[in-house]
Amino acid sequence: MSNSVLSSRVKFDFGKIIITLILGIIGIAMILPILWMISSSFKFESDVFTMPMQWIPKRVNLQNYVIAVTRFPYFRWY
């Protein structure tokens, strides 16, 4: 193989790596709010905005789901 073919292949692979990293960072940035919303749904209201942030709640609150299902005809809508 000549050097020009090898160097163009390296540039192409390097470009793919950069694009993949950028898209990965964007993907993580887009999924973090969804994960935070799911995490917050299991927390008590007073625990949602505590500092430092806790992704996994120490106290689990399932009452939020009970309220959502009993106050609204969720299963009928589904």
N, CA, C and O atoms as a CHARMM CRD file, in Angstrom:
* protein
*
  312
    1    1 MET  N      0.83500  -1.18900   0.00000 PROA 1      0.00000
    2    1 MET  CA     0.00000   0.00000   0.00000 PROA 1      0.00000
    3    1 MET  C      0.86900   1.23800   0.00000 PROA 1      0.00000
    4    1 MET  O      1.92700   1.27300   0.62900 PROA 1      0.00000
    5    2 SER  N      0.42400   2.22900  -0.69500 PROA 2      0.00000
    6    2 SER  CA     1.18000   3.47400  -0.71500 PROA 2      0.00000
    7    2 SER  C      0.80600   4.32300   0.50200 PROA 2      0.00000
    8    2 SER  O     -0.21800   4.09200   1.14500 PROA 2      0.00000
    9    3 ASN  N      1.62600   5.27400   0.79400 PROA 3      0.00000
   10    3 ASN  CA     1.38900   6.13400   1.95400 PROA 3      0.00000
   11    3 ASN  C      0.13900   6.98000   1.80400 PROA 3      0.00000
   12    3 ASN  O     -0.53500   7.26300   2.79400 PROA 3      0.00000
   13    4 SER  N     -0.18200   7.39000   0.58800 PROA 4      0.00000
   14    4 SER  CA    -1.36100   8.23600   0.38400 PROA 4      0.00000
   15    4 SER  C     -2.64800   7.47800   0.67300 PROA 4      0.00000
   16    4 SER  O     -3.58300   8.04300   1.24000 PROA 4      0.00000
   17    5 VAL  N     -2.70700   6.21400   0.29400 PROA 5      0.00000
   18    5 VAL  CA    -3.89900   5.40500   0.57400 PROA 5      0.00000
   19    5 VAL  C     -4.02200   5.17800   2.07000 PROA 5      0.00000
   20    5 VAL  O     -5.12000   5.27300   2.61900 PROA 5      0.00000
   21    6 LEU  N     -2.92200   4.88200   2.73600 PROA 6      0.00000
   22    6 LEU  CA    -2.93600   4.63500   4.16900 PROA 6      0.00000
   23    6 LEU  C     -3.31200   5.89900   4.93600 PROA 6      0.00000
   24    6 LEU  O     -4.08700   5.82400   5.88900 PROA 6      0.00000
   25    7 SER  N     -2.78400   7.05600   4.54500 PROA 7      0.00000
   26    7 SER  CA    -3.07800   8.29100   5.26200 PROA 7      0.00000
   27    7 SER  C     -4.53700   8.70900   5.05500 PROA 7      0.00000
   28    7 SER  O     -5.14400   9.25400   5.97700 PROA 7      0.00000
   29    8 SER  N     -5.11100   8.47200   3.88700 PROA 8      0.00000
   30    8 SER  CA    -6.51600   8.82100   3.67400 PROA 8      0.00000
   31    8 SER  C     -7.43200   7.90400   4.46500 PROA 8      0.00000
   32    8 SER  O     -8.49600   8.33000   4.91300 PROA 8      0.00000
   33    9 ARG  N     -7.03600   6.65600   4.64200 PROA 9      0.00000
   34    9 ARG  CA    -7.82800   5.72500   5.44000 PROA 9      0.00000
   35    9 ARG  C     -7.78700   6.14500   6.90600 PROA 9      0.00000
   36    9 ARG  O     -8.81000   6.07600   7.58600 PROA 9      0.00000
   37   10 VAL  N     -6.64600   6.57400   7.40300 PROA 10     0.00000
   38   10 VAL  CA    -6.52100   7.02600   8.78200 PROA 10     0.00000
   39   10 VAL  C     -7.35400   8.27700   9.01100 PROA 10     0.00000
   40   10 VAL  O     -8.01700   8.38600  10.04300 PROA 10     0.00000
   41   11 LYS  N     -7.34100   9.21000   8.09500 PROA 11     0.00000
   42   11 LYS  CA    -8.14600  10.41800   8.21500 PROA 11     0.00000
   43   11 LYS  C     -9.62800  10.07400   8.23100 PROA 11     0.00000
   44   11 LYS  O    -10.39000  10.65300   9.00500 PROA 11     0.00000
   45   12 PHE  N    -10.03700   9.15200   7.40000 PROA 12     0.00000
   46   12 PHE  CA   -11.43600   8.75000   7.33200 PROA 12     0.00000
   47   12 PHE  C    -11.86600   8.11400   8.65000 PROA 12     0.00000
   48   12 PHE  O    -12.93200   8.44200   9.17300 PROA 12     0.00000
   49   13 ASP  N    -11.06000   7.21700   9.18900 PROA 13     0.00000
   50   13 ASP  CA   -11.39900   6.57100  10.45300 PROA 13     0.00000
   51   13 ASP  C    -11.39400   7.58300  11.60000 PROA 13     0.00000
   52   13 ASP  O    -12.23900   7.50900  12.49300 PROA 13     0.00000
   53   14 PHE  N    -10.45800   8.51600  11.58200 PROA 14     0.00000
   54   14 PHE  CA   -10.40600   9.54700  12.60900 PROA 14     0.00000
   55   14 PHE  C    -11.66700  10.41200  12.54600 PROA 14     0.00000
   56   14 PHE  O    -12.21700  10.77500  13.58600 PROA 14     0.00000
   57   15 GLY  N    -12.11700  10.73800  11.36300 PROA 15     0.00000
   58   15 GLY  CA   -13.34800  11.51000  11.20600 PROA 15     0.00000
   59   15 GLY  C    -14.56000  10.76200  11.73200 PROA 15     0.00000
   60   15 GLY  O    -15.43800  11.35500  12.35900 PROA 15     0.00000
   61   16 LYS  N    -14.60900   9.46000  11.47900 PROA 16     0.00000
   62   16 LYS  CA   -15.72100   8.64800  11.99000 PROA 16     0.00000
   63   16 LYS  C    -15.71900   8.61300  13.51500 PROA 16     0.00000
   64   16 LYS  O    -16.77300   8.66100  14.14900 PROA 16     0.00000
   65   17 ILE  N    -14.52100   8.53000  14.09500 PROA 17     0.00000
   66   17 ILE  CA   -14.42000   8.49700  15.55100 PROA 17     0.00000
   67   17 ILE  C    -14.90800   9.81300  16.14600 PROA 17     0.00000
   68   17 ILE  O    -15.64200   9.81100  17.13500 PROA 17     0.00000
   69   18 ILE  N    -14.51200  10.92300  15.55900 PROA 18     0.00000
   70   18 ILE  CA   -14.94500  12.24000  16.05100 PROA 18     0.00000
   71   18 ILE  C    -16.46000  12.38500  15.94100 PROA 18     0.00000
   72   18 ILE  O    -17.11200  12.82600  16.88700 PROA 18     0.00000
   73   19 ILE  N    -17.01300  12.01900  14.80100 PROA 19     0.00000
   74   19 ILE  CA   -18.47100  12.11500  14.61200 PROA 19     0.00000
   75   19 ILE  C    -19.20300  11.21600  15.60300 PROA 19     0.00000
   76   19 ILE  O    -20.21700  11.61800  16.17400 PROA 19     0.00000
   77   20 THR  N    -18.69800  10.01300  15.80900 PROA 20     0.00000
   78   20 THR  CA   -19.31800   9.09000  16.76100 PROA 20     0.00000
   79   20 THR  C    -19.27500   9.65700  18.17200 PROA 20     0.00000
   80   20 THR  O    -20.26100   9.55400  18.90200 PROA 20     0.00000
   81   21 LEU  N    -18.15800  10.25200  18.57400 PROA 21     0.00000
   82   21 LEU  CA   -18.05900  10.85800  19.90100 PROA 21     0.00000
   83   21 LEU  C    -19.02700  12.02500  20.05800 PROA 21     0.00000
   84   21 LEU  O    -19.68400  12.15800  21.09100 PROA 21     0.00000
   85   22 ILE  N    -19.11400  12.86400  19.04000 PROA 22     0.00000
   86   22 ILE  CA   -20.03200  14.00600  19.10700 PROA 22     0.00000
   87   22 ILE  C    -21.48000  13.52800  19.20900 PROA 22     0.00000
   88   22 ILE  O    -22.24900  14.03800  20.02500 PROA 22     0.00000
   89   23 LEU  N    -21.84500  12.56100  18.39100 PROA 23     0.00000
   90   23 LEU  CA   -23.21400  12.03700  18.44000 PROA 23     0.00000
   91   23 LEU  C    -23.49100  11.32900  19.76400 PROA 23     0.00000
   92   23 LEU  O    -24.60700  11.38800  20.28000 PROA 23     0.00000
   93   24 GLY  N    -22.48500  10.66400  20.31000 PROA 24     0.00000
   94   24 GLY  CA   -22.65000  10.01300  21.61100 PROA 24     0.00000
   95   24 GLY  C    -22.89600  11.03100  22.71400 PROA 24     0.00000
   96   24 GLY  O    -23.75500  10.82300  23.57100 PROA 24     0.00000
   97   25 ILE  N    -22.15100  12.12600  22.70100 PROA 25     0.00000
   98   25 ILE  CA   -22.34100  13.18100  23.70000 PROA 25     0.00000
   99   25 ILE  C    -23.71800  13.81100  23.56200 PROA 25     0.00000
  100   25 ILE  O    -24.38800  14.06300  24.56400 PROA 25     0.00000
  101   26 ILE  N    -24.14400  14.06400  22.34000 PROA 26     0.00000
  102   26 ILE  CA   -25.48600  14.62300  22.11300 PROA 26     0.00000
  103   26 ILE  C    -26.56000  13.63900  22.58300 PROA 26     0.00000
  104   26 ILE  O    -27.54900  14.04500  23.19400 PROA 26     0.00000
  105   27 GLY  N    -26.36900  12.35400  22.30200 PROA 27     0.00000
  106   27 GLY  CA   -27.33200  11.34300  22.73900 PROA 27     0.00000
  107   27 GLY  C    -27.44800  11.27700  24.25200 PROA 27     0.00000
  108   27 GLY  O    -28.55100  11.17500  24.78900 PROA 27     0.00000
  109   28 ILE  N    -26.31500  11.33400  24.94500 PROA 28     0.00000
  110   28 ILE  CA   -26.33800  11.31600  26.41300 PROA 28     0.00000
  111   28 ILE  C    -27.02300  12.57100  26.93900 PROA 28     0.00000
  112   28 ILE  O    -27.81000  12.49900  27.88200 PROA 28     0.00000
  113   29 ALA  N    -26.72900  13.71800  26.33800 PROA 29     0.00000
  114   29 ALA  CA   -27.35900  14.96900  26.77000 PROA 29     0.00000
  115   29 ALA  C    -28.86600  14.93100  26.57200 PROA 29     0.00000
  116   29 ALA  O    -29.59900  15.55700  27.33700 PROA 29     0.00000
  117   30 MET  N    -29.34100  14.21400  25.56900 PROA 30     0.00000
  118   30 MET  CA   -30.77900  14.15600  25.31600 PROA 30     0.00000
  119   30 MET  C    -31.48600  13.14700  26.22000 PROA 30     0.00000
  120   30 MET  O    -32.67500  13.30100  26.49900 PROA 30     0.00000
  121   31 ILE  N    -30.78000  12.12800  26.67700 PROA 31     0.00000
  122   31 ILE  CA   -31.42700  11.11000  27.49900 PROA 31     0.00000
  123   31 ILE  C    -31.37000  11.43300  28.98800 PROA 31     0.00000
  124   31 ILE  O    -32.15400  10.88200  29.76000 PROA 31     0.00000
  125   32 LEU  N    -30.45900  12.31600  29.41200 PROA 32     0.00000
  126   32 LEU  CA   -30.34300  12.65800  30.83000 PROA 32     0.00000
  127   32 LEU  C    -31.63400  13.24100  31.42100 PROA 32     0.00000
  128   32 LEU  O    -32.01000  12.83800  32.52200 PROA 32     0.00000
  129   33 PRO  N    -32.33100  14.16600  30.75200 PROA 33     0.00000
  130   33 PRO  CA   -33.58900  14.66400  31.33700 PROA 33     0.00000
  131   33 PRO  C    -34.64800  13.56700  31.50800 PROA 33     0.00000
  132   33 PRO  O    -35.43000  13.60300  32.45900 PROA 33     0.00000
  133   34 ILE  N    -34.67400  12.61400  30.60700 PROA 34     0.00000
  134   34 ILE  CA   -35.64000  11.51600  30.73200 PROA 34     0.00000
  135   34 ILE  C    -35.29700  10.65500  31.93800 PROA 34     0.00000
  136   34 ILE  O    -36.18300  10.26100  32.69600 PROA 34     0.00000
  137   35 LEU  N    -34.01500  10.36200  32.11700 PROA 35     0.00000
  138   35 LEU  CA   -33.59000   9.58200  33.27900 PROA 35     0.00000
  139   35 LEU  C    -33.85800  10.33600  34.57900 PROA 35     0.00000
  140   35 LEU  O    -34.24800   9.73300  35.57900 PROA 35     0.00000
  141   36 TRP  N    -33.64900  11.66700  34.56700 PROA 36     0.00000
  142   36 TRP  CA   -33.93200  12.46800  35.75400 PROA 36     0.00000
  143   36 TRP  C    -35.42800  12.45400  36.06800 PROA 36     0.00000
  144   36 TRP  O    -35.81300  12.39200  37.23600 PROA 36     0.00000
  145   37 MET  N    -36.26400  12.51100  35.05000 PROA 37     0.00000
  146   37 MET  CA   -37.70900  12.48400  35.25100 PROA 37     0.00000
  147   37 MET  C    -38.15200  11.15800  35.86800 PROA 37     0.00000
  148   37 MET  O    -38.99400  11.13600  36.76600 PROA 37     0.00000
  149   38 ILE  N    -37.58600  10.06400  35.38600 PROA 38     0.00000
  150   38 ILE  CA   -37.92300   8.74600  35.94500 PROA 38     0.00000
  151   38 ILE  C    -37.44800   8.65700  37.38900 PROA 38     0.00000
  152   38 ILE  O    -38.17600   8.18000  38.26000 PROA 38     0.00000
  153   39 SER  N    -36.23200   9.11600  37.64000 PROA 39     0.00000
  154   39 SER  CA   -35.69800   9.10100  39.00300 PROA 39     0.00000
  155   39 SER  C    -36.55300   9.95400  39.93600 PROA 39     0.00000
  156   39 SER  O    -36.84400   9.54500  41.06000 PROA 39     0.00000
  157   40 SER  N    -36.95200  11.12900  39.48000 PROA 40     0.00000
  158   40 SER  CA   -37.75200  12.03600  40.31100 PROA 40     0.00000
  159   40 SER  C    -39.14400  11.48100  40.58000 PROA 40     0.00000
  160   40 SER  O    -39.74900  11.81200  41.60000 PROA 40     0.00000
  161   41 SER  N    -39.65200  10.66500  39.70800 PROA 41     0.00000
  162   41 SER  CA   -40.99000  10.11600  39.91700 PROA 41     0.00000
  163   41 SER  C    -41.03900   9.15600  41.09900 PROA 41     0.00000
  164   41 SER  O    -42.11700   8.88200  41.62800 PROA 41     0.00000
  165   42 PHE  N    -39.89400   8.64700  41.51700 PROA 42     0.00000
  166   42 PHE  CA   -39.83100   7.74100  42.66300 PROA 42     0.00000
  167   42 PHE  C    -39.43800   8.45800  43.95300 PROA 42     0.00000
  168   42 PHE  O    -39.26900   7.81400  44.98800 PROA 42     0.00000
  169   43 LYS  N    -39.29000   9.78300  43.90400 PROA 43     0.00000
  170   43 LYS  CA   -38.85800  10.54700  45.06200 PROA 43     0.00000
  171   43 LYS  C    -40.03200  11.26500  45.70400 PROA 43     0.00000
  172   43 LYS  O    -41.06400  11.49400  45.07400 PROA 43     0.00000
  173   44 PHE  N    -39.85000  11.61700  46.98200 PROA 44     0.00000
  174   44 PHE  CA   -40.78300  12.50600  47.64700 PROA 44     0.00000
  175   44 PHE  C    -40.52400  13.91900  47.13100 PROA 44     0.00000
  176   44 PHE  O    -39.42200  14.22900  46.67800 PROA 44     0.00000
  177   45 GLU  N    -41.55000  14.77600  47.20400 PROA 45     0.00000
  178   45 GLU  CA   -41.41200  16.12700  46.65500 PROA 45     0.00000
  179   45 GLU  C    -40.25800  16.89100  47.29800 PROA 45     0.00000
  180   45 GLU  O    -39.57000  17.65500  46.62100 PROA 45     0.00000
  181   46 SER  N    -40.04500  16.69600  48.57400 PROA 46     0.00000
  182   46 SER  CA   -38.96800  17.41200  49.26500 PROA 46     0.00000
  183   46 SER  C    -37.58200  16.92000  48.85300 PROA 46     0.00000
  184   46 SER  O    -36.59500  17.62500  49.06500 PROA 46     0.00000
  185   47 ASP  N    -37.49200  15.74000  48.27600 PROA 47     0.00000
  186   47 ASP  CA   -36.19500  15.16800  47.89200 PROA 47     0.00000
  187   47 ASP  C    -35.79900  15.46100  46.44600 PROA 47     0.00000
  188   47 ASP  O    -34.66900  15.17400  46.04900 PROA 47     0.00000
  189   48 VAL  N    -36.69300  16.01800  45.67000 PROA 48     0.00000
  190   48 VAL  CA   -36.42300  16.19600  44.23800 PROA 48     0.00000
  191   48 VAL  C    -35.29600  17.19500  43.99800 PROA 48     0.00000
  192   48 VAL  O    -34.43700  16.95600  43.15000 PROA 48     0.00000
  193   49 PHE  N    -35.28400  18.30200  44.72200 PROA 49     0.00000
  194   49 PHE  CA   -34.31100  19.36600  44.46200 PROA 49     0.00000
  195   49 PHE  C    -33.25900  19.49400  45.55400 PROA 49     0.00000
  196   49 PHE  O    -32.74400  20.58800  45.78500 PROA 49     0.00000
  197   50 THR  N    -32.93300  18.40600  46.22500 PROA 50     0.00000
  198   50 THR  CA   -31.88200  18.46500  47.23200 PROA 50     0.00000
  199   50 THR  C    -30.52300  18.59500  46.56400 PROA 50     0.00000
  200   50 THR  O    -30.31800  18.12900  45.44300 PROA 50     0.00000
  201   51 MET  N    -29.61000  19.23000  47.26200 PROA 51     0.00000
  202   51 MET  CA   -28.23800  19.36200  46.76500 PROA 51     0.00000
  203   51 MET  C    -27.32500  18.62000  47.71100 PROA 51     0.00000
  204   51 MET  O    -27.47900  18.78800  48.92100 PROA 51     0.00000
  205   52 PRO  N    -26.41500  17.83900  47.26900 PROA 52     0.00000
  206   52 PRO  CA   -26.13200  17.47900  45.88400 PROA 52     0.00000
  207   52 PRO  C    -27.22400  16.57200  45.32000 PROA 52     0.00000
  208   52 PRO  O    -27.93100  15.89100  46.06200 PROA 52     0.00000
  209   53 MET  N    -27.34500  16.57800  44.00000 PROA 53     0.00000
  210   53 MET  CA   -28.38700  15.80000  43.33500 PROA 53     0.00000
  211   53 MET  C    -28.19100  14.31400  43.60800 PROA 53     0.00000
  212   53 MET  O    -27.06300  13.82500  43.66600 PROA 53     0.00000
  213   54 GLN  N    -29.28800  13.61500  43.77300 PROA 54     0.00000
  214   54 GLN  CA   -29.25900  12.16600  43.96500 PROA 54     0.00000
  215   54 GLN  C    -30.03800  11.51600  42.83800 PROA 54     0.00000
  216   54 GLN  O    -31.24500  11.71900  42.70400 PROA 54     0.00000
  217   55 TRP  N    -29.34100  10.73500  42.03000 PROA 55     0.00000
  218   55 TRP  CA   -30.00600  10.05700  40.90900 PROA 55     0.00000
  219   55 TRP  C    -30.82600   8.87900  41.40300 PROA 55     0.00000
  220   55 TRP  O    -31.89400   8.59600  40.86000 PROA 55     0.00000
  221   56 ILE  N    -30.34400   8.19600  42.41600 PROA 56     0.00000
  222   56 ILE  CA   -31.07000   7.05700  42.98700 PROA 56     0.00000
  223   56 ILE  C    -31.61100   7.50200  44.34500 PROA 56     0.00000
  224   56 ILE  O    -30.83900   7.82400  45.24800 PROA 56     0.00000
  225   57 PRO  N    -32.93900   7.52000  44.48800 PROA 57     0.00000
  226   57 PRO  CA   -33.51400   8.02400  45.73900 PROA 57     0.00000
  227   57 PRO  C    -33.20900   7.10200  46.92000 PROA 57     0.00000
  228   57 PRO  O    -33.20000   5.87800  46.79600 PROA 57     0.00000
  229   58 LYS  N    -32.95900   7.73800  48.07500 PROA 58     0.00000
  230   58 LYS  CA   -32.73700   6.95400  49.29700 PROA 58     0.00000
  231   58 LYS  C    -34.05700   6.40600  49.81600 PROA 58     0.00000
  232   58 LYS  O    -34.12500   5.28600  50.32000 PROA 58     0.00000
  233   59 ARG  N    -35.11000   7.21600  49.68300 PROA 59     0.00000
  234   59 ARG  CA   -36.45200   6.77400  50.07600 PROA 59     0.00000
  235   59 ARG  C    -37.29400   6.67100  48.80600 PROA 59     0.00000
  236   59 ARG  O    -37.38900   7.63200  48.04300 PROA 59     0.00000
  237   60 VAL  N    -37.89500   5.52500  48.58500 PROA 60     0.00000
  238   60 VAL  CA   -38.70100   5.31400  47.37500 PROA 60     0.00000
  239   60 VAL  C    -40.15700   5.64300  47.68900 PROA 60     0.00000
  240   60 VAL  O    -40.69700   5.22000  48.71100 PROA 60     0.00000
  241   61 ASN  N    -40.77700   6.39800  46.80200 PROA 61     0.00000
  242   61 ASN  CA   -42.16100   6.81600  46.95200 PROA 61     0.00000
  243   61 ASN  C    -42.97100   6.31000  45.75800 PROA 61     0.00000
  244   61 ASN  O    -42.84600   6.83100  44.65000 PROA 61     0.00000
  245   62 LEU  N    -43.78400   5.31100  45.98700 PROA 62     0.00000
  246   62 LEU  CA   -44.65100   4.79300  44.92500 PROA 62     0.00000
  247   62 LEU  C    -46.01300   5.47800  44.91800 PROA 62     0.00000
  248   62 LEU  O    -46.84000   5.22800  44.04100 PROA 62     0.00000
  249   63 GLN  N    -46.23800   6.34600  45.90500 PROA 63     0.00000
  250   63 GLN  CA   -47.51900   7.04100  46.01100 PROA 63     0.00000
  251   63 GLN  C    -47.78700   7.90700  44.78200 PROA 63     0.00000
  252   63 GLN  O    -48.94600   8.11600  44.42200 PROA 63     0.00000
  253   64 ASN  N    -46.74800   8.41000  44.14000 PROA 64     0.00000
  254   64 ASN  CA   -46.95000   9.22200  42.93000 PROA 64     0.00000
  255   64 ASN  C    -47.65500   8.42000  41.84100 PROA 64     0.00000
  256   64 ASN  O    -48.50800   8.95500  41.13300 PROA 64     0.00000
  257   65 TYR  N    -47.31200   7.16100  41.70500 PROA 65     0.00000
  258   65 TYR  CA   -47.95600   6.31700  40.70000 PROA 65     0.00000
  259   65 TYR  C    -49.37000   5.94400  41.11800 PROA 65     0.00000
  260   65 TYR  O    -50.26100   5.85600  40.27300 PROA 65     0.00000
  261   66 VAL  N    -49.58600   5.72500  42.39900 PROA 66     0.00000
  262   66 VAL  CA   -50.93500   5.42300  42.88900 PROA 66     0.00000
  263   66 VAL  C    -51.85200   6.61000  42.61800 PROA 66     0.00000
  264   66 VAL  O    -52.98000   6.43200  42.15700 PROA 66     0.00000
  265   67 ILE  N    -51.37800   7.80700  42.89900 PROA 67     0.00000
  266   67 ILE  CA   -52.17300   9.01500  42.65100 PROA 67     0.00000
  267   67 ILE  C    -52.48500   9.16300  41.16100 PROA 67     0.00000
  268   67 ILE  O    -53.61500   9.47400  40.78800 PROA 67     0.00000
  269   68 ALA  N    -51.49500   8.94300  40.32700 PROA 68     0.00000
  270   68 ALA  CA   -51.69600   9.09300  38.88000 PROA 68     0.00000
  271   68 ALA  C    -52.73400   8.11100  38.35200 PROA 68     0.00000
  272   68 ALA  O    -53.53100   8.45900  37.48000 PROA 68     0.00000
  273   69 VAL  N    -52.72900   6.89800  38.86800 PROA 69     0.00000
  274   69 VAL  CA   -53.65300   5.86800  38.36700 PROA 69     0.00000
  275   69 VAL  C    -55.05100   6.04800  38.95100 PROA 69     0.00000
  276   69 VAL  O    -56.03700   5.76700  38.27100 PROA 69     0.00000
  277   70 THR  N    -55.15900   6.51200  40.20100 PROA 70     0.00000
  278   70 THR  CA   -56.48500   6.61700  40.82300 PROA 70     0.00000
  279   70 THR  C    -57.19900   7.92000  40.48000 PROA 70     0.00000
  280   70 THR  O    -58.42800   7.93600  40.41700 PROA 70     0.00000
  281   71 ARG  N    -56.48000   8.99900  40.25800 PROA 71     0.00000
  282   71 ARG  CA   -57.13100  10.27800  39.96700 PROA 71     0.00000
  283   71 ARG  C    -57.53400  10.42900  38.50800 PROA 71     0.00000
  284   71 ARG  O    -58.43900  11.20100  38.19100 PROA 71     0.00000
  285   72 PHE  N    -56.88500   9.71700  37.64000 PROA 72     0.00000
  286   72 PHE  CA   -57.16600   9.81600  36.21100 PROA 72     0.00000
  287   72 PHE  C    -57.47400   8.42900  35.67000 PROA 72     0.00000
  288   72 PHE  O    -56.89300   7.44700  36.13300 PROA 72     0.00000
  289   73 PRO  N    -58.37900   8.32500  34.69500 PROA 73     0.00000
  290   73 PRO  CA   -58.67900   6.99700  34.10800 PROA 73     0.00000
  291   73 PRO  C    -57.55700   6.54100  33.16000 PROA 73     0.00000
  292   73 PRO  O    -57.76500   6.34800  31.96300 PROA 73     0.00000
  293   74 TYR  N    -56.38400   6.38100  33.73400 PROA 74     0.00000
  294   74 TYR  CA   -55.19700   6.08400  32.94400 PROA 74     0.00000
  295   74 TYR  C    -55.37600   4.82000  32.11200 PROA 74     0.00000
  296   74 TYR  O    -55.05800   4.82100  30.92200 PROA 74     0.00000
  297   75 PHE  N    -55.87200   3.75500  32.70600 PROA 75     0.00000
  298   75 PHE  CA   -55.98500   2.49200  31.98100 PROA 75     0.00000
  299   75 PHE  C    -57.06400   2.55200  30.90500 PROA 75     0.00000
  300   75 PHE  O    -56.95600   1.85900  29.89300 PROA 75     0.00000
  301   76 ARG  N    -58.07200   3.34300  31.09700 PROA 76     0.00000
  302   76 ARG  CA   -59.08500   3.52900  30.06300 PROA 76     0.00000
  303   76 ARG  C    -58.47700   4.28700  28.87300 PROA 76     0.00000
  304   76 ARG  O    -58.72100   3.95200  27.71400 PROA 76     0.00000
  305   77 TRP  N    -57.69000   5.30200  29.18700 PROA 77     0.00000
  306   77 TRP  CA   -57.02300   6.06200  28.12600 PROA 77     0.00000
  307   77 TRP  C    -56.02500   5.18900  27.38400 PROA 77     0.00000
  308   77 TRP  O    -55.84600   5.32600  26.17400 PROA 77     0.00000
  309   78 TYR  N    -55.38500   4.30200  28.10600 PROA 78     0.00000
  310   78 TYR  CA   -54.38400   3.44600  27.48300 PROA 78     0.00000
  311   78 TYR  C    -55.04700   2.46500  26.53600 PROA 78     0.00000
  312   78 TYR  O    -54.36500   1.65300  25.91100 PROA 78     0.00000
